[in-house]
Amino acid sequence: MGNVNPQLAGIDYAIVALYFLVVIGLGLFVARGKQSAQDYFLASRSMSWPVIGSALLASNISSTTLVGLAGAAFASGIAVYNYEWMATVVLAFFCVFFLPFLLRSQVYTLPEYLERRYSRASRTYFSGLTIFLNIVVDTAGALYGGALMLSLVLPDVPLWQIVVGLALSAGVYTVLGGLRAVIYTETLQAIILGGAAVVIAWFAFDKAGGWDHVMASVDPEKLSLVRPADDPHLPWTGLVLGVPLLGFYFWCTNQFMVQRVLSAKDENHGRWGALFAGLLKLPVLWVMVLPGTCAILLYPELAKPDLVYPTLVFDLLPAGLLGLVIAGFFAAIMSSIASTFNSAATLVTMDFIRVWRPQMDNDALVRTGRLATVGFMVLAVLWAPQIARFESLWQYLQAVLAYAVPPICALFLVGLFWRGANARGAVACIVAGVVGGGALFWANVVAAEPLGLHFLLVAPLLFVLCVVVLVTVSLLSPAPAKDGVDAMLWTPDFFRAETRALAGVPAWKSYRVQSVALLALTAAIVWVFR
């Protein structure tokens, strides 16, 4: 296992055990009492901005993220941070342009919003795609990555048993408490995760000789965010054209992320929560990415990049702190698992079951959501251990978003800014995206002589195709009804109304001022590490 030396003291086991007891206890405490559908799936739409922002961060940082960021920084440099700072830009865009329409629509799911803008077919396709990606990619990946880490500490326990234990730990309070239990436990987990990341970074820089030594000793190319167009990992063309699209899908249309914003008590708290999450993404460079850069100096002979994070954890940390960091690692796993379970259950219940049986009352909807959560727990547990058998397939799945989500991005973005987009155009857009994505996936990945096109350039190509098809077919068919669409459009009139509403608001409370300040801070970081 290379430099990994998984030796835990009694205090470390005690800290990890205490973490599990506290998180599960908090989840069960929040879950007590009778719940309506709105309570279970959207936490009664009562969440405040600090909770929303913390929950967004905790949902986003999974076990695969912790291992992947450090490993990528070790192997190819800090360019992997481009995904993190771009999330801040996307969240600012979401806050200004899209969030008010989403909250005013009072929907439970993003596919439901898409149905109101276009048609039932759009809703069904998007919901099915999201459920598949949530379970097969997000949840199973988090379970597998977490089980690998825990197997270092418990080498005699079979991998499948560790997977089951992790799924049950997060699943028990998710089944009973719904989104409220998930969000409150995520807030606690975000604090633990942040503390653990700071501890790792501190010890990594200290062991590597300090900040100045690391910056002077590592190849400057590995400390640059902007890479040449022929860079195999993250070319600047992909950064400009592909990363924003994938970020828009993940942060603005992915149910398991946006569901936290849908739980906001009002638009201000939704906006402030999204911007707070964007602010929390910026320190990731120092506390999750650059420790992997330190490993270039500390462990130059390390066999695999994926061993960087566990090596840092087990090699550098003393007893007690080691338990805290491992608890932070499990916080990342459990928050990610719980959020995807709850998201998939919400989609099944609201986009399929309630549509088929609209007469179901609140109690029946909550029971259905709980049963769906249990079902997805079983599916994720069955699939996660199989990932080890299909390593190349799993690598394909990591880039599958580039082939799968461009039509969704086209539907939301064009539908937000252009009134003429209609149901026929939406169906044609989806068909074009599926056919085009399948053809490009075959030609670029499966074929005997692949095209060699970077997946971050696949996404914008498919997006342009989908936009052209959506606009063309919409222009050739009747325009949508004015009454049903105008309330979902960002227009100059809407901008002027928002400006009037902000007239008496102090600058520090204005989401526009906050967005500009956040973007300026982001730009400064990118400029320094360009």
C-alpha positions as CSV (number, residue, x, y, z in Angstrom):
1,M,0.0,0.0,0.0
2,G,3.0,2.3,-0.6
3,N,3.6,4.8,2.2
4,V,0.2,4.2,3.8
5,N,0.6,3.0,7.4
6,P,-2.9,2.7,8.8
7,Q,-2.2,2.6,12.6
8,L,-5.0,4.1,14.8
9,A,-4.8,4.6,18.5
10,G,-7.6,4.1,20.9
11,I,-8.4,7.8,21.0
12,D,-8.8,7.8,17.2
13,Y,-11.3,5.0,17.3
14,A,-13.1,6.8,20.1
15,I,-13.4,10.0,18.1
16,V,-14.7,8.3,15.0
17,A,-17.2,6.3,17.0
18,L,-18.3,9.5,18.8
19,Y,-18.7,11.2,15.4
20,F,-21.0,8.4,14.1
21,L,-23.1,8.5,17.3
22,V,-23.5,12.3,17.3
23,V,-24.4,12.5,13.6
24,I,-26.8,9.6,13.6
25,G,-28.3,10.9,16.9
26,L,-28.7,14.4,15.5
27,G,-30.4,13.0,12.4
28,L,-32.8,10.9,14.4
29,F,-33.5,13.8,16.8
30,V,-34.5,16.1,13.9
31,A,-36.5,13.2,12.3
32,R,-38.9,12.9,15.3
33,G,-42.6,13.8,14.9
34,K,-45.1,13.7,12.1
35,Q,-44.1,15.1,8.7
36,S,-45.9,16.4,5.7
37,A,-44.6,16.0,2.2
38,Q,-43.2,19.5,2.3
39,D,-41.5,18.7,5.6
40,Y,-40.0,15.5,4.4
41,F,-38.8,16.6,0.9
42,L,-38.1,20.3,1.4
43,A,-37.6,20.8,5.1
44,S,-40.8,22.9,5.3
45,R,-39.1,25.5,3.1
46,S,-37.7,27.0,6.3
47,M,-33.9,26.9,6.0
48,S,-31.7,29.9,6.6
49,W,-28.6,30.9,4.5
50,P,-25.8,29.6,6.7
51,V,-27.4,26.2,6.8
52,I,-28.1,26.2,3.1
53,G,-24.5,27.2,2.2
54,S,-22.9,24.7,4.6
55,A,-25.2,21.9,3.3
56,L,-24.3,22.7,-0.3
57,L,-20.6,22.4,0.5
58,A,-21.0,19.2,2.5
59,S,-23.1,17.6,-0.3
60,N,-20.5,18.6,-2.9
61,I,-17.4,17.3,-1.1
62,S,-17.6,13.5,-1.2
63,S,-14.9,10.9,-0.5
64,T,-14.0,10.8,-4.2
65,T,-13.6,14.6,-4.1
66,L,-11.1,14.5,-1.2
67,V,-9.1,11.7,-2.8
68,G,-9.4,13.1,-6.3
69,L,-8.4,16.7,-5.6
70,A,-5.2,15.7,-3.8
71,G,-4.4,13.0,-6.3
72,A,-4.9,15.2,-9.3
73,A,-2.7,18.0,-7.8
74,F,0.0,15.4,-7.2
75,A,-0.2,14.0,-10.7
76,S,-0.9,17.0,-12.9
77,G,-0.9,20.1,-10.8
78,I,-3.5,22.5,-9.3
79,A,-5.5,22.9,-12.5
80,V,-8.1,20.7,-10.9
81,Y,-9.0,23.7,-8.8
82,N,-10.6,25.3,-11.9
83,Y,-13.6,23.2,-11.2
84,E,-13.8,24.7,-7.7
85,W,-13.5,28.4,-8.5
86,M,-15.8,28.0,-11.5
87,A,-18.4,26.8,-9.1
88,T,-18.3,30.2,-7.4
89,V,-18.9,31.9,-10.8
90,V,-21.8,29.5,-11.6
91,L,-23.4,30.1,-8.2
92,A,-23.2,33.8,-8.6
93,F,-25.0,33.4,-12.0
94,F,-27.5,31.1,-10.4
95,C,-28.2,33.6,-7.6
96,V,-28.7,36.6,-10.0
97,F,-30.6,35.0,-12.9
98,F,-32.2,31.6,-12.2
99,L,-32.9,31.3,-8.4
100,P,-35.8,33.7,-8.1
101,F,-37.9,32.0,-10.8
102,L,-37.1,28.6,-9.2
103,L,-38.2,29.6,-5.8
104,R,-41.3,31.5,-7.0
105,S,-42.5,28.4,-8.9
106,Q,-42.8,26.5,-5.6
107,V,-41.7,23.2,-7.3
108,Y,-40.4,20.2,-5.4
109,T,-38.0,19.1,-8.2
110,L,-36.0,20.6,-11.1
111,P,-37.7,18.2,-13.6
112,E,-41.1,19.6,-12.4
113,Y,-39.8,23.1,-13.2
114,L,-38.8,21.8,-16.7
115,E,-42.4,20.4,-17.2
116,R,-43.9,23.8,-16.4
117,R,-41.6,25.5,-18.9
118,Y,-41.9,22.8,-21.7
119,S,-43.7,19.5,-21.3
120,R,-44.2,16.3,-19.4
121,A,-41.7,14.5,-21.7
122,S,-38.9,16.9,-20.7
123,R,-39.7,16.2,-17.0
124,T,-39.7,12.5,-17.4
125,Y,-36.4,12.3,-19.3
126,F,-34.6,14.7,-16.9
127,S,-35.8,13.0,-13.8
128,G,-34.8,9.5,-15.1
129,L,-31.4,10.8,-16.1
130,T,-30.8,12.4,-12.7
131,I,-31.9,9.4,-10.8
132,F,-29.5,7.2,-12.8
133,L,-26.5,9.6,-12.3
134,N,-27.3,10.1,-8.6
135,I,-27.3,6.4,-7.8
136,V,-24.9,4.8,-10.3
137,V,-22.3,7.6,-10.3
138,D,-22.6,9.8,-7.2
139,T,-23.8,7.4,-4.4
140,A,-22.0,4.3,-5.5
141,G,-18.8,6.3,-6.1
142,A,-18.9,7.8,-2.6
143,L,-19.6,4.4,-1.0
144,Y,-16.8,2.7,-2.9
145,G,-14.2,5.5,-2.2
146,G,-15.2,5.5,1.4
147,A,-15.0,1.8,1.7
148,L,-11.5,1.7,0.2
149,M,-10.3,4.2,2.8
150,L,-11.9,2.3,5.7
151,S,-10.6,-1.0,4.4
152,L,-7.1,0.4,5.2
153,V,-8.0,0.6,8.8
154,L,-10.1,-2.6,8.8
155,P,-8.2,-4.9,6.4
156,D,-9.9,-8.0,7.7
157,V,-13.5,-6.7,7.0
158,P,-14.8,-7.5,3.5
159,L,-15.4,-4.5,1.3
160,W,-19.1,-5.3,0.8
161,Q,-19.7,-5.2,4.6
162,I,-18.0,-1.8,4.9
163,V,-20.2,-0.5,2.0
164,V,-23.3,-1.8,3.8
165,G,-22.3,-0.2,7.1
166,L,-21.7,3.2,5.4
167,A,-25.0,3.0,3.6
168,L,-26.9,2.1,6.7
169,S,-25.2,4.9,8.8
170,A,-26.3,7.6,6.4
171,G,-29.5,5.9,5.3
172,V,-31.2,5.4,8.7
173,Y,-31.7,9.1,9.5
174,T,-32.3,9.9,5.8
175,V,-35.2,7.4,5.6
176,L,-36.8,8.7,8.8
177,G,-36.1,12.4,8.7
178,G,-36.0,13.4,5.0
179,L,-34.3,16.6,3.9
180,R,-34.4,18.4,7.2
181,A,-32.4,15.6,8.9
182,V,-30.0,15.6,5.9
183,I,-29.4,19.3,6.0
184,Y,-28.9,19.6,9.7
185,T,-26.4,16.7,9.8
186,E,-24.7,18.2,6.7
187,T,-24.2,21.5,8.6
188,L,-22.4,19.7,11.4
189,Q,-20.5,17.6,8.9
190,A,-19.3,20.7,7.0
191,I,-17.7,22.0,10.2
192,I,-16.0,18.7,10.8
193,L,-14.9,18.4,7.2
194,G,-13.5,22.0,7.2
195,G,-11.6,21.4,10.4
196,A,-10.1,18.1,9.1
197,A,-9.0,19.8,5.8
198,V,-7.3,22.6,7.7
199,V,-5.4,20.1,9.9
200,I,-4.2,18.0,6.9
201,A,-3.1,21.2,5.1
202,W,-1.2,22.5,8.1
203,F,0.7,19.3,8.6
204,A,1.4,18.8,4.9
205,F,2.9,22.3,4.5
206,D,4.9,22.0,7.7
207,K,6.4,18.7,6.7
208,A,7.2,19.9,3.2
209,G,9.1,22.9,4.5
210,G,6.5,25.7,4.5
211,W,4.7,27.7,1.9
212,D,7.7,29.5,0.4
213,H,9.7,26.2,0.0
214,V,6.8,24.4,-1.7
215,M,6.1,27.3,-4.1
216,A,9.9,27.5,-5.0
217,S,10.5,23.8,-5.3
218,V,7.5,22.5,-7.3
219,D,7.5,22.8,-11.1
220,P,5.8,26.1,-11.9
221,E,3.7,24.4,-14.5
222,K,2.1,22.4,-11.8
223,L,1.2,25.6,-9.9
224,S,-0.6,27.1,-12.8
225,L,-4.4,27.2,-13.3
226,V,-4.4,28.1,-17.0
227,R,-3.0,25.4,-19.2
228,P,-2.1,25.3,-22.9
229,A,-4.8,24.2,-25.4
230,D,-3.1,20.8,-25.9
231,D,-2.9,20.0,-22.2
232,P,-4.2,16.5,-21.7
233,H,-5.8,17.2,-18.3
234,L,-7.5,20.6,-18.5
235,P,-6.8,22.7,-21.5
236,W,-7.7,26.4,-21.3
237,T,-10.3,25.9,-24.1
238,G,-12.0,23.3,-22.0
239,L,-11.8,25.6,-19.0
240,V,-13.6,28.4,-20.9
241,L,-16.1,26.3,-22.8
242,G,-16.7,23.0,-20.9
243,V,-16.2,23.6,-17.2
244,P,-18.9,26.3,-17.0
245,L,-21.5,24.0,-18.7
246,L,-20.8,21.1,-16.4
247,G,-20.8,23.5,-13.4
248,F,-24.2,24.9,-14.5
249,Y,-25.6,21.4,-14.6
250,F,-24.2,20.4,-11.3
251,W,-25.0,23.6,-9.3
252,C,-28.1,24.9,-11.0
253,T,-30.1,21.9,-12.2
254,N,-28.9,18.9,-10.3
255,Q,-31.6,17.9,-7.8
256,F,-29.4,16.7,-5.0
257,M,-27.7,20.1,-4.9
258,V,-30.5,22.5,-5.7
259,Q,-32.9,20.8,-3.3
260,R,-31.1,22.6,-0.5
261,V,-31.9,26.0,-2.1
262,L,-35.5,24.9,-2.7
263,S,-35.7,24.6,1.1
264,A,-34.9,28.3,1.7
265,K,-37.4,30.3,3.8
266,D,-37.3,33.1,1.1
267,E,-35.4,34.3,-1.9
268,N,-32.9,36.3,0.1
269,H,-31.9,33.3,2.2
270,G,-31.7,31.2,-1.0
271,R,-29.4,33.7,-2.6
272,W,-27.2,34.3,0.4
273,G,-26.9,30.6,0.9
274,A,-25.8,30.0,-2.7
275,L,-23.3,32.8,-2.5
276,F,-22.0,31.5,0.9
277,A,-21.4,28.1,-0.7
278,G,-19.5,29.9,-3.4
279,L,-17.3,31.6,-0.8
280,L,-16.7,28.3,0.9
281,K,-15.4,26.8,-2.3
282,L,-12.5,29.3,-2.7
283,P,-10.4,28.0,0.3
284,V,-10.5,24.5,-1.2
285,L,-7.3,25.5,-3.1
286,W,-5.3,25.8,0.1
287,V,-6.9,23.1,2.2
288,M,-7.6,20.3,-0.3
289,V,-5.7,20.9,-3.5
290,L,-2.3,22.2,-2.4
291,P,-1.7,19.5,0.2
292,G,-1.5,17.2,-2.9
293,T,1.1,19.5,-4.3
294,C,3.1,19.1,-1.0
295,A,3.0,15.4,-1.6
296,I,5.1,15.9,-4.7
297,L,8.0,16.8,-2.4
298,L,7.1,14.5,0.4
299,Y,6.4,11.3,-1.5
300,P,7.9,11.6,-5.0
301,E,7.9,7.8,-5.5
302,L,4.2,7.2,-4.6
303,A,2.8,4.6,-6.9
304,K,-0.7,5.9,-7.5
305,P,-2.2,9.4,-7.2
306,D,-5.2,8.0,-5.4
307,L,-2.9,7.1,-2.5
308,V,-1.9,10.7,-1.8
309,Y,-4.8,11.5,0.5
310,P,-4.6,8.4,2.7
311,T,-0.8,8.7,2.8
312,L,-1.0,12.3,4.0
313,V,-3.6,11.2,6.6
314,F,-1.8,8.2,8.0
315,D,1.8,9.3,7.7
316,L,1.6,12.9,9.1
317,L,-1.1,13.0,11.8
318,P,-0.6,12.2,15.4
319,A,-3.1,10.2,17.5
320,G,-6.3,12.2,18.2
321,L,-5.9,14.5,15.1
322,L,-5.9,11.3,13.0
323,G,-9.3,10.4,14.4
324,L,-10.6,13.9,13.7
325,V,-9.5,13.8,10.1
326,I,-10.9,10.3,9.5
327,A,-14.2,11.6,11.0
328,G,-14.0,14.5,8.5
329,F,-13.6,11.9,5.7
330,F,-16.6,10.0,6.9
331,A,-18.5,13.3,7.1
332,A,-17.9,13.8,3.4
333,I,-19.0,10.3,2.6
334,M,-22.2,10.4,4.7
335,S,-23.3,13.9,3.6
336,S,-22.9,12.9,0.0
337,I,-24.7,9.6,0.4
338,A,-27.5,11.0,2.4
339,S,-28.1,13.9,0.0
340,T,-28.2,11.6,-3.1
341,F,-30.5,9.1,-1.4
342,N,-32.9,11.9,-0.4
343,S,-32.7,13.5,-3.9
344,A,-33.4,10.3,-5.8
345,A,-36.3,9.5,-3.4
346,T,-37.8,13.0,-4.0
347,L,-37.6,12.5,-7.8
348,V,-39.2,9.1,-7.8
349,T,-42.0,10.2,-5.5
350,M,-42.8,13.6,-7.0
351,D,-42.0,13.1,-10.7
352,F,-43.3,9.6,-11.1
353,I,-45.5,8.3,-8.2
354,R,-47.4,11.5,-7.6
355,V,-47.9,12.0,-11.3
356,W,-49.3,8.5,-11.7
357,R,-51.4,8.7,-8.5
358,P,-52.2,12.4,-7.9
359,Q,-54.8,11.5,-5.2
360,M,-52.1,10.4,-2.7
361,D,-52.2,12.2,0.6
362,N,-49.2,13.6,2.5
363,D,-48.7,10.4,4.6
364,A,-48.7,8.2,1.5
365,L,-46.2,10.5,-0.2
366,V,-43.8,10.4,2.8
367,R,-44.1,6.6,3.1
368,T,-43.3,6.3,-0.6
369,G,-40.3,8.6,-0.2
370,R,-39.0,6.4,2.7
371,L,-39.5,3.2,0.7
372,A,-37.7,4.7,-2.3
373,T,-34.8,5.7,-0.1
374,V,-34.5,2.1,1.2
375,G,-34.7,0.9,-2.4
376,F,-31.9,3.2,-3.5
377,M,-29.8,2.2,-0.6
378,V,-30.0,-1.5,-1.7
379,L,-29.2,-0.6,-5.4
380,A,-26.2,1.5,-4.4
381,V,-24.9,-1.2,-2.0
382,L,-25.2,-3.8,-4.8
383,W,-23.4,-1.7,-7.4
384,A,-20.6,-0.1,-5.4
385,P,-18.4,-3.2,-5.0
386,Q,-18.7,-3.9,-8.7
387,I,-16.8,-0.7,-9.6
388,A,-13.5,-2.4,-8.7
389,R,-14.2,-4.9,-11.5
390,F,-14.8,-2.3,-14.2
391,E,-12.1,0.3,-13.7
392,S,-12.1,1.5,-17.3
393,L,-15.9,1.7,-17.3
394,W,-15.9,3.7,-14.1
395,Q,-13.4,6.1,-15.7
396,Y,-15.9,6.6,-18.6
397,L,-18.7,7.2,-16.1
398,Q,-16.7,10.1,-14.5
399,A,-16.7,11.9,-17.9
400,V,-20.3,10.8,-18.8
401,L,-21.7,14.2,-17.7
402,A,-20.0,15.8,-20.7
403,Y,-22.0,13.4,-23.0
404,A,-25.2,13.4,-21.0
405,V,-26.1,16.8,-19.7
406,P,-25.7,19.3,-22.6
407,P,-29.3,19.0,-23.7
408,I,-30.4,19.8,-20.1
409,C,-28.2,22.9,-20.0
410,A,-29.7,24.0,-23.3
411,L,-33.3,23.6,-22.1
412,F,-32.7,25.6,-18.9
413,L,-30.6,28.3,-20.4
414,V,-32.5,28.9,-23.6
415,G,-35.8,28.6,-21.8
416,L,-34.7,31.2,-19.2
417,F,-33.8,33.9,-21.7
418,W,-35.9,33.2,-24.8
419,R,-39.7,33.1,-24.8
420,G,-40.0,31.2,-28.1
421,A,-38.5,27.9,-26.8
422,N,-41.4,25.4,-26.8
423,A,-42.3,21.8,-26.1
424,R,-41.6,20.4,-29.6
425,G,-38.2,22.1,-29.6
426,A,-37.5,20.6,-26.2
427,V,-38.2,17.1,-27.4
428,A,-36.1,17.6,-30.5
429,C,-33.3,19.0,-28.3
430,I,-33.3,15.9,-26.0
431,V,-33.3,13.5,-29.0
432,A,-30.4,15.4,-30.7
433,G,-28.5,15.4,-27.4
434,V,-29.0,11.7,-26.8
435,V,-28.2,10.7,-30.4
436,G,-25.3,13.1,-30.7
437,G,-23.9,12.2,-27.2
438,G,-24.1,8.5,-28.0
439,A,-22.4,9.0,-31.3
440,L,-19.6,11.1,-29.9
441,F,-19.2,8.7,-26.9
442,W,-18.7,5.8,-29.4
443,A,-16.4,7.7,-31.6
444,N,-14.3,9.3,-28.8
445,V,-14.2,6.5,-26.3
446,V,-15.3,3.1,-27.6
447,A,-14.0,3.1,-31.2
448,A,-10.8,1.2,-32.0
449,E,-9.3,4.5,-33.1
450,P,-10.8,7.2,-30.8
451,L,-11.0,10.8,-31.9
452,G,-9.0,12.0,-29.0
453,L,-11.3,14.9,-28.3
454,H,-11.1,16.1,-24.7
455,F,-14.4,15.5,-22.9
456,L,-14.5,19.2,-21.8
457,L,-14.7,20.1,-25.5
458,V,-17.4,17.4,-26.1
459,A,-19.8,19.2,-23.8
460,P,-19.8,22.6,-25.7
461,L,-20.0,20.9,-29.0
462,L,-23.1,19.0,-27.9
463,F,-24.5,22.1,-26.2
464,V,-24.3,24.1,-29.5
465,L,-26.0,21.2,-31.4
466,C,-28.8,21.1,-28.8
467,V,-29.3,24.9,-28.8
468,V,-29.4,25.0,-32.6
469,V,-32.0,22.2,-32.7
470,L,-34.1,23.7,-29.9
471,V,-34.2,27.1,-31.5
472,T,-34.8,25.8,-35.1
473,V,-37.6,23.4,-34.2
474,S,-39.2,26.0,-31.9
475,L,-39.2,28.6,-34.7
476,L,-40.9,26.0,-37.0
477,S,-43.7,25.3,-34.6
478,P,-46.3,27.3,-32.7
479,A,-45.0,29.6,-29.9
480,P,-45.8,28.6,-26.3
481,A,-48.7,30.2,-24.5
482,K,-47.7,33.7,-23.2
483,D,-49.4,33.2,-19.8
484,G,-47.6,30.0,-19.1
485,V,-44.1,31.1,-19.9
486,D,-43.6,34.8,-19.1
487,A,-43.4,34.2,-15.4
488,M,-40.4,32.0,-16.0
489,L,-38.4,34.4,-18.2
490,W,-35.5,36.7,-17.2
491,T,-36.3,39.9,-19.1
492,P,-35.3,43.6,-18.9
493,D,-38.6,44.3,-17.1
494,F,-37.7,41.7,-14.4
495,F,-34.2,43.3,-14.1
496,R,-35.8,46.8,-13.6
497,A,-38.3,45.4,-11.0
498,E,-35.4,43.8,-9.1
499,T,-33.5,47.1,-9.2
500,R,-36.4,49.0,-7.7
501,A,-36.8,46.3,-5.0
502,L,-33.1,46.8,-4.0
503,A,-33.3,50.6,-3.9
504,G,-33.6,50.8,-0.1
505,V,-31.4,47.8,0.7
506,P,-28.0,48.4,2.3
507,A,-25.1,47.6,0.0
508,W,-23.8,44.8,2.2
509,K,-27.2,43.1,2.1
510,S,-27.6,43.4,-1.7
511,Y,-27.1,40.1,-3.5
512,R,-25.8,42.0,-6.5
513,V,-23.1,43.7,-4.5
514,Q,-22.3,40.4,-2.8
515,S,-22.1,38.6,-6.2
516,V,-19.7,41.3,-7.6
517,A,-17.5,41.1,-4.5
518,L,-17.4,37.3,-4.7
519,L,-16.5,37.4,-8.4
520,A,-13.8,40.0,-7.8
521,L,-12.2,37.8,-5.0
522,T,-12.4,34.8,-7.3
523,A,-10.7,36.7,-10.2
524,A,-7.9,37.8,-7.8
525,I,-7.2,34.2,-6.9
526,V,-7.2,33.0,-10.5
527,W,-4.9,35.9,-11.5
528,V,-2.4,35.1,-8.8
529,F,-2.2,31.4,-9.8
530,R,-2.7,31.9,-13.5
